[in-house]
Amino acid sequence: MKQIPKQDPADYIVTLNMNGLKGRMLNLPAVKRSNNEILFVYGNHSVIEEWFEFLIGLSQYGNVTMPDLPGFGGMQSIFRVNEKPTVDNLAGYLASFIKLKYKRRRITIFAADLGFVVVTRMLQQYPEIARKIKLLVGIDGFARYDDLNFSHFQQFMFKITVKIISTRILSVASRLLLINQTVIRQTHKQSNRGLLLNRLTANAFNKSLENDIHLWKVNDLRTHAFTVKALLSLDNCQSQLKVPTWNIIFNPRYFIRHSLNQHLHVAYPGIIIKELNIKKNNYKISAAMLEAILSRKLKRLLSQS
């Protein structure tokens, strides 16, 4: 992949005001003038800046846009407009963004973990948007709750944890007790996987202690809990989508392979699923990660106008 000089993400981030909520959006122009439009939807426990090196590489194939979703990356939560951060509501918000940003233009979508879940629901509920998707590329995407590789005890603990944190008063108390340098530092010493709730989103990319602390501060804890709760009963296999789709598995230990493959093929007939052979300690969001994802065929698809 061609080397691109380092840049500052702040140069490409603008304020996003939509549906009564304030957040941010990154607009990264293509390296060479292009009509290709690429939308990236990141997942739980993340932020725009974390993906910037990846997006720089992606800009070789088109104009790249990455918006916050309500409650993520520092954006105001959807509770502010008296709604709850259900998968349906997040899908509706994303649909509004696409209609406003792209109007009738065709687009390519990249979506990571929870982002893939939201994109799938959006495409199922808004067929007019599904018809203008050139290509969908998932990163650790899944379709049903039983694709996730967790024991009954782990699921039970998740349900208790998210039930506590998803209430307004207890979410404030939980943030004060759990989201601090001491707790997160101890968690990092015990496991590279971070806090318990990180695992459920399959977001196991390497994060430094400082980065993890920042992410827990800028992402709304109550929104995180609601989305985790939704994933525990997720079923995106209710309808099929005729959208050219690839799904790249970075963290296979988080999934039950046969279940994942079966359910993804139900939601996306003809989907191409690739499992990358990467050492555990190399799960890092970077240009190298993009290079690992992009096969020759996928590069050709992205380059097509």
C-alpha positions as CSV (number, residue, x, y, z in Angstrom):
1,M,0.0,0.0,0.0
2,K,1.3,3.5,-0.9
3,Q,2.7,5.3,2.1
4,I,0.9,8.5,2.9
5,P,2.4,11.3,5.1
6,K,1.1,11.5,8.6
7,Q,-1.7,14.0,9.2
8,D,-3.7,15.3,12.1
9,P,-7.3,14.0,12.4
10,A,-8.4,17.3,13.9
11,D,-7.9,18.9,10.4
12,Y,-10.8,16.7,9.1
13,I,-13.2,16.6,12.0
14,V,-16.3,18.9,12.0
15,T,-19.3,19.3,14.2
16,L,-22.3,17.2,13.5
17,N,-25.7,18.5,14.5
18,M,-28.6,16.3,13.6
19,N,-31.9,15.2,15.0
20,G,-31.3,17.4,18.1
21,L,-28.0,15.8,19.0
22,K,-24.5,17.3,18.8
23,G,-21.5,15.1,17.9
24,R,-18.6,15.0,15.4
25,M,-17.9,13.7,11.9
26,L,-14.7,13.1,10.0
27,N,-14.6,14.0,6.3
28,L,-11.4,12.7,4.6
29,P,-11.1,13.4,0.9
30,A,-9.7,10.8,-1.4
31,V,-6.0,10.8,-2.1
32,K,-6.8,11.2,-5.8
33,R,-10.0,12.8,-6.9
34,S,-12.7,10.2,-6.9
35,N,-16.5,9.9,-7.0
36,N,-16.4,6.9,-4.7
37,E,-18.0,7.4,-1.3
38,I,-17.0,5.3,1.7
39,L,-18.8,5.4,5.0
40,F,-17.2,3.9,8.1
41,V,-19.4,3.0,11.1
42,Y,-17.3,2.2,14.2
43,G,-18.4,0.0,17.0
44,N,-18.8,0.2,20.8
45,H,-16.0,1.6,23.0
46,S,-14.3,3.5,20.3
47,V,-13.7,7.0,18.9
48,I,-13.0,8.6,15.5
49,E,-9.3,9.3,16.2
50,E,-8.6,5.6,17.0
51,W,-9.4,4.7,13.4
52,F,-7.6,7.6,11.7
53,E,-4.6,5.7,10.4
54,F,-6.9,3.0,9.0
55,L,-9.1,5.6,7.3
56,I,-6.0,7.3,5.8
57,G,-5.3,4.1,4.0
58,L,-8.9,3.7,3.0
59,S,-8.9,7.2,1.4
60,Q,-6.8,5.7,-1.5
61,Y,-10.1,4.2,-2.7
62,G,-12.5,7.2,-2.2
63,N,-13.8,9.9,0.0
64,V,-14.1,8.6,3.6
65,T,-16.7,9.7,6.1
66,M,-16.9,8.6,9.8
67,P,-19.7,10.0,12.0
68,D,-20.3,9.5,15.7
69,L,-23.5,7.7,16.6
70,P,-25.6,8.9,19.6
71,G,-23.7,8.1,22.9
72,F,-20.5,7.2,21.1
73,G,-17.2,9.1,20.6
74,G,-18.4,12.0,22.8
75,M,-21.7,12.6,20.9
76,Q,-24.7,13.4,23.1
77,S,-26.7,10.3,23.9
78,I,-30.1,9.7,22.4
79,F,-31.6,9.8,26.0
80,R,-31.3,13.6,25.5
81,V,-34.2,13.5,23.0
82,N,-36.3,11.1,25.2
83,E,-35.4,8.0,23.2
84,K,-33.5,4.9,24.1
85,P,-30.3,3.6,22.3
86,T,-32.0,0.5,20.9
87,V,-30.6,-1.1,17.7
88,D,-33.6,0.2,15.9
89,N,-33.2,3.8,17.0
90,L,-29.5,3.8,16.2
91,A,-30.3,2.3,12.8
92,G,-32.9,5.1,12.3
93,Y,-30.3,7.8,13.2
94,L,-27.8,6.3,10.8
95,A,-30.4,6.1,8.0
96,S,-31.2,9.8,8.5
97,F,-27.5,10.6,8.3
98,I,-27.1,8.7,5.0
99,K,-30.1,10.3,3.5
100,L,-28.8,13.8,4.4
101,K,-25.2,13.2,3.5
102,Y,-25.4,11.1,0.3
103,K,-28.9,11.7,-1.0
104,R,-29.0,9.6,-4.2
105,R,-25.3,8.7,-4.4
106,R,-24.2,5.1,-4.1
107,I,-21.9,4.3,-1.3
108,T,-19.6,1.6,0.2
109,I,-19.9,0.9,3.9
110,F,-17.3,-0.4,6.3
111,A,-18.7,-1.4,9.7
112,A,-17.0,-2.8,12.8
113,D,-18.7,-5.1,15.4
114,L,-21.7,-3.2,16.8
115,G,-21.5,-0.9,13.8
116,F,-22.1,-3.9,11.6
117,V,-25.2,-4.8,13.7
118,V,-26.6,-1.3,13.4
119,V,-25.9,-1.2,9.6
120,T,-27.6,-4.6,9.1
121,R,-30.7,-3.5,10.9
122,M,-30.8,-0.2,9.0
123,L,-30.5,-2.0,5.6
124,Q,-33.3,-4.3,6.6
125,Q,-35.6,-1.4,7.6
126,Y,-34.7,1.0,4.8
127,P,-34.6,-1.0,1.5
128,E,-34.2,2.3,-0.4
129,I,-30.8,2.7,1.2
130,A,-29.9,-1.0,0.7
131,R,-30.4,-0.6,-3.0
132,K,-27.7,2.0,-3.3
133,I,-25.0,0.1,-1.3
134,K,-22.2,-0.8,-3.7
135,L,-20.3,-2.9,-1.1
136,L,-20.5,-3.7,2.6
137,V,-17.4,-4.8,4.5
138,G,-17.8,-6.0,8.0
139,I,-15.1,-6.2,10.6
140,D,-16.0,-8.8,13.3
141,G,-19.6,-8.6,12.1
142,F,-22.2,-11.0,13.4
143,A,-26.0,-11.5,13.1
144,R,-27.3,-13.2,16.2
145,Y,-26.7,-13.3,20.0
146,D,-25.7,-17.0,19.8
147,D,-22.8,-16.2,17.4
148,L,-20.9,-14.9,20.5
149,N,-18.7,-17.4,22.2
150,F,-19.7,-16.9,25.9
151,S,-20.6,-19.4,28.6
152,H,-24.0,-19.4,30.3
153,F,-22.3,-18.0,33.4
154,Q,-20.7,-15.2,31.4
155,Q,-24.0,-14.3,29.8
156,F,-25.7,-14.3,33.2
157,M,-23.0,-11.9,34.5
158,F,-23.3,-9.7,31.5
159,K,-27.1,-9.5,32.0
160,I,-26.8,-8.5,35.6
161,T,-24.1,-5.9,34.9
162,V,-25.9,-4.2,32.1
163,K,-29.2,-4.2,34.0
164,I,-27.5,-2.3,36.8
165,I,-25.7,0.2,34.6
166,S,-28.5,0.8,32.1
167,T,-30.6,2.6,34.8
168,R,-30.0,6.3,34.9
169,I,-29.1,6.7,38.6
170,L,-27.0,3.6,38.8
171,S,-25.2,4.4,35.6
172,V,-23.9,7.6,37.3
173,A,-22.8,5.7,40.4
174,S,-21.2,3.0,38.2
175,R,-19.2,5.6,36.3
176,L,-17.9,7.1,39.5
177,L,-17.0,3.7,40.9
178,L,-15.6,1.9,37.8
179,I,-14.5,4.5,35.2
180,N,-11.4,5.7,36.9
181,Q,-7.7,5.3,36.5
182,T,-7.3,2.9,39.4
183,V,-9.9,0.4,38.3
184,I,-9.0,0.4,34.7
185,R,-5.2,0.2,35.5
186,Q,-5.9,-2.9,37.6
187,T,-8.0,-4.4,34.9
188,H,-5.2,-3.9,32.3
189,K,-2.7,-5.6,34.6
190,Q,-5.0,-8.6,34.9
191,S,-6.0,-8.9,31.2
192,N,-5.2,-7.2,27.9
193,R,-8.9,-7.5,27.1
194,G,-9.9,-4.6,29.3
195,L,-13.1,-4.3,31.2
196,L,-15.8,-6.9,31.2
197,L,-18.2,-5.0,28.9
198,N,-15.5,-4.6,26.2
199,R,-15.7,-8.3,25.4
200,L,-19.3,-8.4,24.4
201,T,-18.8,-6.1,21.4
202,A,-15.9,-8.2,20.1
203,N,-13.9,-5.0,20.4
204,A,-10.6,-6.6,21.5
205,F,-8.2,-4.4,19.5
206,N,-5.1,-3.5,21.6
207,K,-5.5,-0.3,23.5
208,S,-3.1,1.4,25.8
209,L,-4.1,2.3,29.4
210,E,-4.4,6.0,28.5
211,N,-6.5,5.3,25.4
212,D,-8.8,3.0,27.3
213,I,-9.4,5.6,30.1
214,H,-10.1,8.2,27.4
215,L,-12.6,5.9,25.7
216,W,-14.5,5.2,28.9
217,K,-14.8,8.9,29.5
218,V,-16.0,10.0,26.1
219,N,-18.4,7.1,25.5
220,D,-21.7,7.2,27.4
221,L,-21.7,4.3,29.8
222,R,-25.5,4.0,29.9
223,T,-25.6,3.8,26.1
224,H,-22.9,1.2,26.2
225,A,-25.0,-0.9,28.6
226,F,-28.2,-0.6,26.6
227,T,-26.4,-1.7,23.4
228,V,-24.7,-4.6,25.2
229,K,-28.2,-5.7,26.5
230,A,-29.5,-5.5,23.0
231,L,-26.7,-7.8,21.7
232,L,-27.7,-10.4,24.3
233,S,-31.0,-11.0,22.4
234,L,-30.0,-9.8,18.9
235,D,-31.6,-11.5,15.9
236,N,-30.8,-9.9,12.5
237,C,-31.8,-13.0,10.6
238,Q,-35.4,-12.0,10.1
239,S,-34.9,-10.9,6.5
240,Q,-32.3,-11.3,3.7
241,L,-30.3,-8.5,2.1
242,K,-29.1,-8.7,-1.5
243,V,-26.1,-6.5,-0.8
244,P,-22.5,-7.5,-1.9
245,T,-21.0,-8.2,1.5
246,W,-17.6,-9.3,2.9
247,N,-17.0,-10.0,6.6
248,I,-13.5,-10.1,8.0
249,I,-13.0,-11.9,11.3
250,F,-10.1,-10.5,13.4
251,N,-11.1,-12.1,16.7
252,P,-12.3,-15.6,16.0
253,R,-12.1,-16.7,19.7
254,Y,-15.1,-14.4,20.3
255,F,-17.4,-16.3,18.0
256,I,-18.9,-19.8,17.5
257,R,-17.7,-20.3,13.9
258,H,-20.5,-22.6,12.5
259,S,-23.2,-20.5,14.1
260,L,-21.6,-17.2,12.9
261,N,-21.3,-18.5,9.3
262,Q,-24.8,-19.9,9.2
263,H,-26.5,-16.8,10.5
264,L,-24.5,-14.4,8.3
265,H,-25.4,-16.4,5.2
266,V,-29.1,-16.2,6.3
267,A,-28.9,-12.4,6.6
268,Y,-26.6,-11.9,3.6
269,P,-26.9,-14.7,0.9
270,G,-23.6,-14.9,-0.9
271,I,-21.6,-13.2,1.8
272,I,-17.8,-13.8,1.7
273,I,-16.4,-14.5,5.2
274,K,-12.6,-14.4,5.8
275,E,-10.9,-15.3,9.0
276,L,-7.5,-13.6,9.3
277,N,-4.6,-15.6,10.8
278,I,-3.1,-12.9,13.1
279,K,-1.3,-13.4,16.4
280,K,-3.3,-12.5,19.5
281,N,-1.1,-9.5,20.4
282,N,-1.4,-7.9,17.0
283,Y,-5.1,-6.9,17.2
284,K,-4.3,-3.2,16.6
285,I,-6.2,-0.7,14.5
286,S,-3.7,0.5,11.9
287,A,-2.8,0.8,8.3
288,A,-1.4,-2.7,8.6
289,M,-4.8,-3.9,9.7
290,L,-6.3,-2.4,6.6
291,E,-3.7,-4.1,4.4
292,A,-4.5,-7.5,6.1
293,I,-8.2,-7.0,5.3
294,L,-7.9,-5.9,1.7
295,S,-7.4,-8.9,-0.6
296,R,-6.7,-8.2,-4.3
297,K,-10.3,-8.9,-5.2
298,L,-11.5,-6.5,-2.5
299,K,-9.1,-3.8,-3.7
300,R,-10.5,-4.2,-7.2
301,L,-14.1,-3.8,-5.9
302,L,-13.2,-0.7,-3.9
303,S,-11.4,0.9,-6.9
304,Q,-14.4,0.5,-9.2
305,S,-16.3,3.8,-9.8
